Amino acid sequence: MSYVRCLRGIASGVEYSADVPMNLDPVDGRPVEMVLDLERLAREKPDAAWYRPQRRDLWRFGALMALDADDPVDAAYLVPLGEGATPLLDYSANPTAAKAGLALQLKDEGKAHPGYGANPTQSFKDRGMAMVAAQARRLGLTRLAVPTQGNAGDSLVRYALEGGLSVVVAMPDDTPMPILGGVAAAAKRHPDRVTLELVGPTIREAGAFLKERYIPEGWFSVATFQEPGWRIEGKKSLGLELAEPLPGETRWSLPDAVIYPTGGGTGVLGMWKAWDELEALGMIDSRRPRMLCVQSARTAPLVRAFDAGAADTTVVEAGGTLAVGLNVPGGVGHFRVLDIIRQSGGAAVAVDEADIESELAATWRRTHDWISPEGAACLAALPQLLDRRLVRRGERVVAVNTGSSEKYLPTLRHLL
């Protein structure tokens, strides 16, 4: 059974029932998160009895997730499509990493690898949307609305169709064609279940449109941070996977640093929550990776706020970037992302568009891995991270590739 005890305002600390659909905290308009009863979990499932490493998806973490795949009642709400359980690729041969003596790994959330799980839409967004669909089904919600830079909408459509839900997706019309085309095709095939609205130029305007047009008609918003902690819980699995024992080992541990492409920042909160919960269960100690959040220099609200010492971001003017997932001019959860960055001793850094493109091209020539522009941005950040001693010789560093470059064709075909 689920060990979720309540919802709690991330800033206010006010607690709410997890069985009542809600969006932002009514106290302060900020996000809420799900709170697990970890004392009961430790008592009823001691010695990590909740862990199922033989299972090749994110539900391997059983009762430490907000729905327990081992419980028949919870399992009935799930829409498992193989999401999660993705590989850590050895990237120590990356020229910058090799020269600096970094034990660099790439967490590949994009193209499937034999013997591992496989995100069905080749994007880390599947982790969050798998939980969104399951929790919506648990609460009897049938109509969901999401603004997106692309991948979140594509993912939600997949889970909605599999899970008997209806969805409206609002995205900019310059979304990469494989993503936009996939949603458009679903809307064509299932006009009673999928609606596509082209609104831009960014996710911010798409969200405002849904709030004005669809939310008043009873559609439930699952925009970034505006659902009740569901996407945080799904993305939490990424942090759990980074901590679980490496092949041939039994000890749970964390890397020294995590380089993460950050738009809205749900994944940052999810990973941090995962590690706090593991510490509470006695699986790891209080040490944390330095969180190194990467943005495009053309749209870098977190970087601007971090450098200014600000507690929250202010909305910036968005610029065009190949890494469309980073084209997020502001976010309601950015205050917490900044807090986590600072707690970890990390930083928010910006990379130029030319460096993203050259790194993507160089990685393809060297490895033939289908990394996304957002993943390439993480690798492109390595030189400045080394210069600022945010990563150091001998450290284990994980860069997160959030999707497959196949989803960005033909925009980046000239780089391959």
HURA-V764647 format. One record per pair of residues at least 24 apart in sequence whose C-alpha atoms are under 10 Angstrom apart, sorted by the first residue. I is the first residue (numbers start at 1). J is the second residue. Records with the same first field share a line. If there is no record, write none. Layout:
I = J ; J
This chain:
1 = 62 ; 63 ; 66 ; 67 ; 68 ; 69 ; 70 ; 71 ; 72 ; 73 ; 74 ; 75
2 = 36 ; 37 ; 41 ; 62 ; 63 ; 64 ; 65 ; 66 ; 67 ; 68 ; 69 ; 70 ; 71 ; 73 ; 74
3 = 34 ; 35 ; 36 ; 37 ; 38 ; 39 ; 40 ; 41 ; 63 ; 64 ; 65 ; 66 ; 67 ; 68
4 = 34 ; 35 ; 36 ; 37 ; 38 ; 41 ; 63 ; 64 ; 65 ; 66 ; 67
5 = 34 ; 35 ; 36 ; 37 ; 38 ; 40 ; 66
6 = 33 ; 34 ; 35 ; 36 ; 37
7 = 32 ; 33 ; 34 ; 35 ; 36 ; 228 ; 229
8 = 32 ; 33 ; 34 ; 35 ; 228 ; 229
9 = 33 ; 34 ; 228 ; 229
10 = 34 ; 229 ; 333 ; 336
11 = 333 ; 335 ; 336
18 = 135 ; 139 ; 228 ; 229
19 = 135 ; 138 ; 139
20 = 139 ; 228
21 = 135 ; 136 ; 139 ; 140 ; 141 ; 220 ; 227 ; 228
22 = 220 ; 221 ; 226 ; 227 ; 228 ; 229
23 = 220 ; 221 ; 222 ; 223 ; 225 ; 226 ; 227 ; 228 ; 229
24 = 225 ; 226 ; 227 ; 228 ; 229 ; 332
25 = 226 ; 228
29 = 226 ; 332
30 = 225 ; 226 ; 332 ; 333 ; 335 ; 336
31 = 224 ; 225 ; 226 ; 227 ; 228 ; 229 ; 332 ; 333 ; 336
32 = 225 ; 226 ; 227 ; 228 ; 229 ; 230 ; 232 ; 333
33 = 225 ; 227 ; 228 ; 229 ; 230 ; 231 ; 232 ; 233 ; 269 ; 270 ; 273
34 = 66 ; 228 ; 229 ; 230 ; 232 ; 233 ; 273
35 = 66 ; 229 ; 233 ; 273 ; 277
36 = 63 ; 64 ; 65 ; 66 ; 277
37 = 64 ; 277
38 = 63 ; 64 ; 277 ; 278 ; 280 ; 281
39 = 280 ; 281
41 = 281
42 = 280 ; 281 ; 282
43 = 281
46 = 281
47 = 281 ; 282 ; 283
48 = 278 ; 281 ; 282 ; 283
51 = 244
53 = 85 ; 244 ; 245
55 = 82 ; 85 ; 116 ; 117
56 = 82 ; 83 ; 84 ; 85 ; 86 ; 115 ; 116 ; 117 ; 118
57 = 81 ; 82 ; 83 ; 84 ; 85 ; 86 ; 116 ; 117 ; 118 ; 119 ; 127 ; 237
58 = 82 ; 83 ; 84 ; 85 ; 86 ; 117 ; 118 ; 119 ; 127 ; 130 ; 234 ; 235 ; 236 ; 237 ; 238 ; 240 ; 241
59 = 83 ; 84 ; 85 ; 127 ; 130 ; 131 ; 234 ; 237
60 = 84 ; 85 ; 237 ; 240 ; 241
61 = 237 ; 240 ; 241 ; 244
64 = 233 ; 236 ; 237 ; 240 ; 274 ; 277 ; 278
65 = 131 ; 233 ; 234 ; 236 ; 237 ; 240 ; 274
66 = 131 ; 134 ; 135 ; 229 ; 230 ; 233 ; 234 ; 236
67 = 131 ; 134 ; 135 ; 138 ; 233
73 = 138
74 = 134 ; 135 ; 138
75 = 134
76 = 134 ; 137 ; 138
77 = 131 ; 133 ; 134 ; 135 ; 136 ; 137 ; 138 ; 139 ; 163
78 = 130 ; 131 ; 132 ; 133 ; 134 ; 135 ; 136 ; 137 ; 138 ; 159 ; 163
79 = 129 ; 130 ; 131 ; 132 ; 133 ; 134 ; 137 ; 158 ; 159 ; 160 ; 161 ; 162 ; 163 ; 164
80 = 120 ; 130 ; 131 ; 133 ; 134 ; 159 ; 162 ; 163
81 = 117 ; 118 ; 119 ; 120 ; 121 ; 126 ; 130 ; 158 ; 159 ; 162
82 = 116 ; 117 ; 118 ; 119 ; 120 ; 126 ; 127 ; 130
83 = 109 ; 116 ; 117 ; 118 ; 119 ; 120 ; 121 ; 122 ; 123 ; 124 ; 125 ; 126 ; 127 ; 128 ; 129 ; 130 ; 234
84 = 108 ; 109 ; 116 ; 117 ; 118 ; 119 ; 120 ; 123 ; 124 ; 126 ; 127 ; 130 ; 234 ; 235 ; 237 ; 238 ; 241
85 = 109 ; 115 ; 116 ; 117 ; 118 ; 119 ; 237 ; 238 ; 240 ; 241 ; 242
86 = 110 ; 111 ; 112 ; 113 ; 114 ; 115 ; 116 ; 117 ; 118 ; 119 ; 124 ; 238 ; 241
87 = 112 ; 113 ; 114 ; 115 ; 116 ; 117 ; 118 ; 241 ; 242
88 = 241 ; 242 ; 246 ; 398 ; 399 ; 400
89 = 398 ; 399
90 = 398
91 = 367 ; 379 ; 397 ; 398 ; 399
92 = 396 ; 397
93 = 366 ; 367
94 = 362 ; 363 ; 366 ; 367 ; 379
95 = 362 ; 363 ; 366
96 = 379 ; 380 ; 382 ; 383 ; 386
97 = 379 ; 382 ; 383 ; 386 ; 391 ; 392 ; 393 ; 394 ; 397
98 = 393
99 = 393
100 = 382 ; 383 ; 386 ; 391 ; 392 ; 393 ; 394 ; 395
101 = 392 ; 393 ; 394 ; 395 ; 396
102 = 386 ; 391 ; 392 ; 393 ; 394 ; 395 ; 396 ; 397
103 = 255 ; 256 ; 392 ; 393 ; 394 ; 395 ; 396 ; 397 ; 398
104 = 255 ; 257 ; 258 ; 379 ; 394 ; 395 ; 396 ; 397 ; 398 ; 399
105 = 255 ; 258 ; 396 ; 397 ; 398 ; 399 ; 400
106 = 258 ; 259 ; 371 ; 375 ; 378 ; 379 ; 397 ; 398 ; 399 ; 400 ; 401 ; 402
107 = 238 ; 241 ; 242 ; 258 ; 375 ; 398 ; 399 ; 400 ; 401 ; 402
108 = 369 ; 370 ; 371 ; 372 ; 375 ; 399 ; 400 ; 401 ; 402 ; 403 ; 404
109 = 238 ; 371 ; 372 ; 375 ; 400 ; 401 ; 402 ; 403 ; 404
110 = 369 ; 370 ; 371 ; 372 ; 375 ; 400 ; 401 ; 402 ; 403 ; 404 ; 405 ; 406 ; 407
111 = 369 ; 370 ; 371 ; 372 ; 402 ; 403 ; 404 ; 405 ; 406 ; 407
112 = 370 ; 404
119 = 155 ; 403
120 = 155 ; 158 ; 159
121 = 151 ; 152 ; 154 ; 155 ; 156 ; 157 ; 158 ; 159 ; 179 ; 182 ; 403 ; 404 ; 407
122 = 151 ; 154 ; 155 ; 402 ; 403 ; 404 ; 405 ; 406 ; 407
123 = 151 ; 152 ; 154 ; 155 ; 372 ; 401 ; 402 ; 403 ; 404 ; 405 ; 407
124 = 151 ; 152 ; 155 ; 234 ; 235 ; 238 ; 267 ; 400 ; 401 ; 402 ; 403 ; 404
125 = 150 ; 151 ; 152 ; 153 ; 154 ; 155 ; 156 ; 231 ; 234 ; 235 ; 266 ; 267 ; 402 ; 403
126 = 151 ; 152 ; 153 ; 154 ; 155 ; 156 ; 158 ; 159 ; 231 ; 234 ; 235
127 = 152 ; 155 ; 231 ; 232 ; 233 ; 234 ; 235 ; 236 ; 237 ; 238 ; 267
128 = 152 ; 155 ; 156 ; 224 ; 229 ; 230 ; 231 ; 232 ; 233 ; 234 ; 235 ; 236 ; 237 ; 266 ; 267 ; 270
129 = 153 ; 154 ; 155 ; 156 ; 157 ; 158 ; 159 ; 160 ; 222 ; 230 ; 231 ; 233 ; 234 ; 235
130 = 155 ; 156 ; 158 ; 159 ; 160 ; 163 ; 230 ; 231 ; 233 ; 234 ; 235
131 = 159 ; 229 ; 230 ; 231 ; 232 ; 233 ; 234 ; 235
132 = 156 ; 159 ; 160 ; 222 ; 227 ; 228 ; 229 ; 230 ; 231 ; 232 ; 233 ; 234
133 = 157 ; 158 ; 159 ; 160 ; 161 ; 162 ; 163 ; 164 ; 165 ; 222 ; 230 ; 231
134 = 159 ; 160 ; 163 ; 230
135 = 228 ; 230 ; 231
136 = 160 ; 163 ; 165 ; 220 ; 222 ; 227 ; 230
137 = 163 ; 164 ; 165
140 = 165
141 = 165 ; 166 ; 218 ; 219 ; 220
142 = 166 ; 167 ; 193 ; 218 ; 219 ; 220
143 = 167 ; 168 ; 193 ; 194 ; 214 ; 215 ; 218 ; 219 ; 220 ; 221
144 = 168 ; 169 ; 194 ; 214 ; 215 ; 218 ; 219 ; 220 ; 221 ; 222 ; 223
145 = 169 ; 170 ; 194 ; 195 ; 207 ; 210 ; 211 ; 214 ; 215 ; 218 ; 219 ; 220 ; 221 ; 222 ; 223
146 = 170 ; 171 ; 203 ; 206 ; 207 ; 210 ; 211 ; 219 ; 220 ; 221 ; 222 ; 223 ; 224 ; 226 ; 227
147 = 171 ; 172 ; 197 ; 198 ; 199 ; 200 ; 202 ; 203 ; 204 ; 205 ; 206 ; 207 ; 208 ; 209 ; 210 ; 211 ; 221 ; 222 ; 223 ; 224
148 = 172 ; 175 ; 199 ; 200 ; 202 ; 203 ; 204 ; 205 ; 206 ; 207 ; 223 ; 224 ; 325 ; 328
149 = 173 ; 174 ; 175 ; 176 ; 179 ; 180 ; 200 ; 201 ; 202 ; 203 ; 204 ; 206 ; 263 ; 323 ; 324 ; 325 ; 326 ; 327 ; 328
150 = 174 ; 175 ; 176 ; 177 ; 178 ; 179 ; 180 ; 183 ; 203 ; 324 ; 325 ; 407
151 = 175 ; 176 ; 179 ; 180 ; 183 ; 324 ; 325 ; 402 ; 403 ; 407
152 = 179 ; 222 ; 223 ; 224 ; 325
153 = 179 ; 180 ; 182 ; 183 ; 196 ; 223
154 = 178 ; 179 ; 180 ; 181 ; 182 ; 183 ; 184 ; 186
155 = 179 ; 182 ; 183
156 = 183 ; 222
157 = 182 ; 183 ; 186 ; 187 ; 193 ; 194 ; 195
158 = 182 ; 183 ; 186
160 = 193 ; 194
161 = 186 ; 190 ; 193 ; 194
164 = 193
165 = 193 ; 194
166 = 190 ; 191 ; 192 ; 193 ; 194 ; 195 ; 219
167 = 192 ; 193 ; 194 ; 195 ; 196 ; 219 ; 220 ; 221
168 = 193 ; 194 ; 195 ; 196 ; 197 ; 210 ; 214 ; 219 ; 220 ; 221
169 = 194 ; 195 ; 196 ; 197 ; 198 ; 199 ; 206 ; 207 ; 210
170 = 195 ; 196 ; 197 ; 198 ; 199 ; 200 ; 202 ; 203 ; 205 ; 206 ; 207 ; 208 ; 209 ; 210
171 = 196 ; 197 ; 198 ; 199 ; 200 ; 201 ; 202 ; 203 ; 204 ; 205 ; 206 ; 207
172 = 197 ; 198 ; 199 ; 200 ; 201 ; 202 ; 203 ; 204 ; 205 ; 206
173 = 197 ; 198 ; 199 ; 200 ; 201 ; 202
174 = 198 ; 199 ; 200 ; 201 ; 202 ; 320 ; 324
175 = 200 ; 201 ; 202 ; 324 ; 325 ; 408 ; 411
176 = 322 ; 324 ; 406 ; 407 ; 408 ; 409 ; 410 ; 411 ; 412
177 = 407 ; 408 ; 409 ; 410 ; 411
178 = 406 ; 407 ; 408 ; 409 ; 410 ; 411
179 = 406 ; 407 ; 408 ; 409
180 = 407
182 = 407
201 = 318 ; 319 ; 320 ; 327
202 = 317 ; 318 ; 319 ; 320 ; 324 ; 325 ; 327 ; 328 ; 329
203 = 264 ; 325 ; 327 ; 328 ; 329 ; 330
204 = 315 ; 318 ; 327 ; 328 ; 329 ; 330 ; 331
223 = 264
224 = 263 ; 264 ; 265 ; 266 ; 331 ; 332 ; 333
225 = 264 ; 265 ; 266 ; 269 ; 331 ; 332 ; 333 ; 334
226 = 332 ; 333
229 = 266 ; 269 ; 270
230 = 266 ; 270
231 = 266 ; 267 ; 269 ; 270
232 = 265 ; 266 ; 267 ; 268 ; 269 ; 270 ; 271 ; 272 ; 273 ; 274
233 = 266 ; 267 ; 269 ; 270 ; 271 ; 273 ; 274
234 = 266 ; 267 ; 270 ; 271
235 = 266 ; 267 ; 268 ; 269 ; 270 ; 271 ; 273 ; 274
236 = 266 ; 267 ; 268 ; 269 ; 270 ; 271 ; 272 ; 273 ; 274 ; 275 ; 277
237 = 267 ; 270 ; 271 ; 273 ; 274
238 = 267 ; 268 ; 270 ; 271 ; 274 ; 400
239 = 267 ; 268 ; 269 ; 270 ; 271 ; 272 ; 273 ; 274 ; 275 ; 278
240 = 270 ; 271 ; 272 ; 273 ; 274 ; 275 ; 277 ; 278
241 = 271 ; 274
242 = 271 ; 274 ; 275 ; 398
243 = 271 ; 274 ; 275 ; 278 ; 283 ; 284
244 = 278 ; 283 ; 284
251 = 283 ; 284
252 = 278 ; 282 ; 283 ; 284 ; 285
253 = 283 ; 284 ; 285 ; 287 ; 288
254 = 284 ; 285 ; 287 ; 288 ; 289 ; 396 ; 397 ; 398
255 = 287 ; 288 ; 289 ; 290 ; 395 ; 396 ; 397 ; 398
256 = 287 ; 288 ; 289 ; 290 ; 291 ; 390 ; 391 ; 392 ; 394 ; 395 ; 396 ; 397 ; 398
257 = 288 ; 289 ; 290 ; 291 ; 292 ; 344 ; 345 ; 346 ; 390 ; 391 ; 392 ; 395 ; 396 ; 397 ; 398 ; 399
258 = 288 ; 289 ; 290 ; 291 ; 292 ; 293 ; 346 ; 378 ; 391 ; 396 ; 397 ; 398 ; 399 ; 400
259 = 289 ; 290 ; 291 ; 292 ; 293 ; 294 ; 346 ; 347 ; 348 ; 349 ; 375 ; 377 ; 378 ; 379 ; 381 ; 382 ; 385 ; 391 ; 397 ; 398 ; 399 ; 400 ; 401
260 = 291 ; 292 ; 293 ; 294 ; 295 ; 348 ; 374 ; 375 ; 377 ; 378 ; 379 ; 398 ; 399 ; 400 ; 401 ; 402
261 = 292 ; 293 ; 294 ; 295 ; 296 ; 323 ; 325 ; 326 ; 348 ; 349 ; 350 ; 373 ; 374 ; 375 ; 376 ; 377 ; 378 ; 379 ; 399 ; 400 ; 401 ; 402
262 = 292 ; 293 ; 294 ; 295 ; 296 ; 300 ; 302 ; 325 ; 326 ; 327 ; 328 ; 334 ; 337 ; 348 ; 349 ; 374 ; 378
263 = 293 ; 294 ; 295 ; 296 ; 299 ; 300 ; 301 ; 302 ; 323 ; 324 ; 325 ; 326 ; 327 ; 328 ; 329 ; 330 ; 331 ; 334 ; 374
264 = 302 ; 325 ; 326 ; 327 ; 328 ; 329 ; 330 ; 331 ; 332 ; 333 ; 334 ; 337
265 = 293 ; 302 ; 326 ; 328 ; 331 ; 332 ; 333 ; 334 ; 335 ; 336 ; 337 ; 338
266 = 331 ; 333 ; 334 ; 336 ; 337
267 = 337
268 = 292 ; 293 ; 334 ; 336 ; 337 ; 338 ; 340 ; 341
269 = 333 ; 334 ; 336 ; 337 ; 339 ; 340
272 = 337 ; 340 ; 341 ; 344
287 = 344
288 = 343 ; 344 ; 345
289 = 341 ; 344 ; 345 ; 346 ; 396 ; 397 ; 398
290 = 340 ; 341 ; 342 ; 343 ; 344 ; 345 ; 346 ; 347 ; 390 ; 391 ; 397
291 = 337 ; 338 ; 340 ; 341 ; 342 ; 343 ; 344 ; 345 ; 346 ; 347 ; 348 ; 390
292 = 341 ; 342 ; 344 ; 345 ; 346 ; 347 ; 348 ; 349 ; 378 ; 381 ; 385 ; 390 ; 391 ; 399
293 = 337 ; 338 ; 341 ; 346 ; 347 ; 348 ; 349 ; 350 ; 378 ; 381
294 = 326 ; 347 ; 348 ; 349 ; 350 ; 351 ; 374 ; 375 ; 377 ; 378 ; 379 ; 380 ; 381
295 = 323 ; 325 ; 326 ; 327 ; 328 ; 348 ; 349 ; 350 ; 351 ; 352 ; 374 ; 377 ; 378 ; 381
296 = 320 ; 321 ; 322 ; 323 ; 324 ; 325 ; 326 ; 327 ; 328 ; 349 ; 350 ; 351 ; 352 ; 353 ; 355 ; 356 ; 374 ; 377
297 = 321 ; 326 ; 327 ; 349 ; 350 ; 351 ; 352 ; 353
298 = 326 ; 327 ; 329 ; 350 ; 351 ; 352 ; 353
299 = 324 ; 326 ; 327 ; 328 ; 329 ; 330 ; 350
300 = 326 ; 327 ; 328 ; 329 ; 330 ; 348 ; 349 ; 350 ; 351
301 = 327 ; 328 ; 329 ; 330 ; 331 ; 334 ; 348 ; 350
302 = 328 ; 329 ; 330 ; 331 ; 334 ; 335 ; 337 ; 338 ; 347 ; 348 ; 349 ; 350
303 = 338 ; 347 ; 348 ; 349 ; 350
304 = 348 ; 349 ; 350
305 = 334 ; 335 ; 338 ; 348
306 = 337 ; 338 ; 339 ; 341 ; 342 ; 347 ; 348 ; 349
307 = 347 ; 348 ; 349
309 = 338 ; 342
310 = 335 ; 338
311 = 335 ; 336 ; 337 ; 338 ; 339
312 = 336 ; 337 ; 338 ; 339
313 = 337 ; 338
320 = 353
321 = 352 ; 353 ; 354 ; 356 ; 357 ; 373 ; 374
322 = 353 ; 354 ; 356 ; 357 ; 372 ; 373 ; 374 ; 377 ; 408 ; 411 ; 412
323 = 353 ; 356 ; 357 ; 372 ; 373 ; 374 ; 375 ; 376 ; 377 ; 408
324 = 372 ; 373 ; 374 ; 408
325 = 372 ; 373 ; 374 ; 402 ; 403
326 = 373 ; 374 ; 377
345 = 390
346 = 385 ; 390 ; 391
347 = 385 ; 388 ; 390
349 = 378 ; 381 ; 384 ; 385
350 = 377 ; 378 ; 380 ; 381 ; 384
351 = 376 ; 377 ; 378 ; 379 ; 380 ; 381 ; 382 ; 384
352 = 377 ; 380 ; 381
353 = 377 ; 380
354 = 380
355 = 379 ; 380 ; 381
356 = 380 ; 381
357 = 412 ; 414 ; 415 ; 416
358 = 415
359 = 415
360 = 405 ; 412 ; 415 ; 416
361 = 412 ; 413 ; 414 ; 415 ; 416
362 = 415 ; 416
363 = 416
364 = 405 ; 415 ; 416
365 = 415 ; 416
368 = 416
369 = 404 ; 405
370 = 401 ; 403 ; 404 ; 405 ; 406 ; 407 ; 416
371 = 400 ; 401 ; 402 ; 403 ; 404 ; 405 ; 406 ; 407
372 = 400 ; 401 ; 402 ; 403 ; 404 ; 405 ; 406 ; 407 ; 408 ; 412
373 = 401 ; 402 ; 403 ; 404 ; 405 ; 408 ; 412
374 = 400 ; 401 ; 402 ; 403 ; 404 ; 405
375 = 399 ; 400 ; 401 ; 402 ; 403 ; 404 ; 405
376 = 400 ; 401 ; 402 ; 405
377 = 401
